[in-house]
Amino acid sequence: MSEIIRSHGFTNESLDWDAWLDVVELDKATPEQVAVLEESHPKAKTSDYYLFLVHQAEILRQRSAAFNAIMYAPGGMPRAERELSTTVVSRINGCVYCASVHAQRFEQLAKRNDVIREVFDEPRTAGTTDREKAIAQFSIALTETPGDVRPAQLQALRDVGLTDAEILDLIHSIAIFAWANRLMLNLGEPVFPETEAAG
């Protein structure tokens, strides 16, 4: 990881997440629950998030399939831009944990964190290029007013080079984090690596 960023309560550090409700104890999990954890994420067996969601194994299976298709499918919008969008959405929704995870993913893919610092400082003006600015602006608009997307907002994305397939990927990335952030915020809390919260 590049240098640590802490701004307005957000960070690019690796955080833990503690569920407020009971999680499934791995040694008491059913074979189906174990199978779903194994297909969901490499760290699912040690994550409170997955160990909570696996109470409903089939719902977690469907969630993971949708998430993985949206965030990791080849083609369409570059992965780094999907991660940038989800970082913006998480910043707007106040989800510190998701913002940290996807800020890290962006940095790993893009090999830079300049725009992440901008997103944490002030997402409404973030973006090191016109394309990044358009992605950030659309991510904010769809997060805050999902029922009021205008043709001009889609045209602004096309004007900076996004294809219709990339716009669809962007919409899906934003939409799944409208759900994911609210889940994280209502079921537990982020845990910082130090006793002090992010500055």
Phi, psi and omega in degrees: 000147174285196186297152180290134175247129171228117183207128176054035179086359181250156182208157173262011177285158173285125180246157167264171178219128180253126176286144177275344180247173183296139174255163177286128175282126188303322182286353177247005181289148176286161176304322179295317179298317178298317180299317180293319176300317182294328181270351185277310186195145181303331182255013186299327183288348179241007183257124176304323181302306180290323181291337172281311184296332184288357168306325176246083191300317183291324177295318177296321178302314181292320178299314183294321178298316179294314181300313182295323178294319181290315188271334189241357182299140178288160179079179180067216183294135177305142182304320182300322180288327174297318179293323177298313180301315182290332174293318178298312180302315181295324176295315180295319181280351179079023181266095184297319183296307181298321178300320181293316182298313187278337168297317178297317180297318177301312181300320179296320183279319185269344181062034177198163179224014182303316182287333177295317176302318179296318179298316180291321181290308181200095185299334184289344177241010186287149176135128180267351176224166176299324180295313178298320179297318180295319178297315179296315181297317180292322178299319178293313183299315182290331177289315186278325182224070186296338180268009187226043177281131184252153177306325181296329179290322176291322179295324178299325176290317178296324182296336178257013170104001178286134174279169178298323178295321178292322177297320178297317176299319179297315179299316179297319180298316179296315185297317183291334177275342169300325178278309187298316180299315182294325176296310181300318184291333184263348186246353182182196183214151178287151178237118181281153181293341176243168182290338181274135176291162180299142184278000000 
